[in-house]
């Protein structure tokens, strides 16, 4: 408990530095315990922080995300029964003291329960059981895992087992794990499973009921490190990999997906510093960033002069909306790309130019269109503007104007002749 209190003091001290130097708070991993980090805002797809994100490292039990999403995809019925033919397939699990639920030879258990135990309790024997059930062997299942990794775009990943216990040939990167987790989150069944922080495995023919609790302590309400915004996804640890974690957090309608790898490697250290890093990074980004609309469709941005138009100018509105993640102290630079003037006629909705918003390292460009139409100025439509288009009244007005003009000219000539004697 004392060490967990110290963890929170560490987080508070780090966050207090926001007011001092927020730009360099995590520069080169400062104020973090993890060696590798990849953090993405899920609303925009924007990478908000990365640290050694493409370095090849060991994933430990984060491997099981791939194992379980493949199980869900490969099997139409997750409630089908899996029979554990032999426990010999678990030799490496027992040898490395991997987490397990003590599956027994001849035990019959549903595939769904194997997936739950693998994801929620990080069981290694259930991961191996899934691999053998689907592909016949761990080796063939690993081949399937690698094919899926390439399909997803995780090009720096190579799996040799289904559980993530250490093997020098079993590696990935923080960025690749993000791609794998993000892919898995598109599956509704996967999301449903990782949304649970505990599960009950019903009694089987070889075991009593098993009650399993999540290994992600910060999503457990009765845990001192509870962080209510987090949902799943997977934690992991080996001596070689250190404390590893993938989590998803939502606050104020903003969602982040975070991968942290290589935190404290001492298995006897009381606190998991990957949890500390997750909370620190989430709190910083929730406090310092917000999802903002830089511009809204239909918003009037400027106007442009119209040559030979019935109106001198026309308002220009945005053809679409622009929304992105913005640091609270950031303001966009706005550049208009417009002609000096346009010739009439102008049609409503006609593209006149564009506007560019630059904020941070992102650039957005959107078309500017005419808010309304502008007709060409001609004798006919100038004529029609008088008397609300009443032709007879307008003819009378122009006739009166004509005779008035002639009368003024005659009077002017008379006066000039009278006072000057000349004409």
Buried (B, 14 or more C-beta within 10 A) or exposed (E): EEEBEEBBEBBEEBBEBEEEEBEEBBEEBEBBBBBBBBBBBBBBEBBBBBBBBEBEBBBBBBBBBBBBBBBBBBBEEBEEEBEBEEBEBBEBBEEBEBBBBEBBEEBEBBBBBBBBBBBBBBBBBBBBBBBBBBBEEBEEBBBBBBEBBEEBEBEBBBBBBBBBBBBEEBBBBBBBBBBBBBBBBEBEBBBEBBEBBEBEBEEBEBBEEBEBBBBBBBBBEEBEBEBEBBBBBBBBBBEBBBBBBBBBBBBEEBBBBBBBBBBBBEEEEEBBBBBBBBBBBBBBBBEBBBBBEBBEEEEEBBBBEBEEBBBEBBBBBBBEEBBBBBBEEEEBEBEEEBEEBBEBBBEEEBEBBBBBBEBEEBEBEBBBBBBEBBBBBEEEEEBBEBBEEEEEEBEEEEEEEEEEEEEEEEEEEEEEEEEEEEE
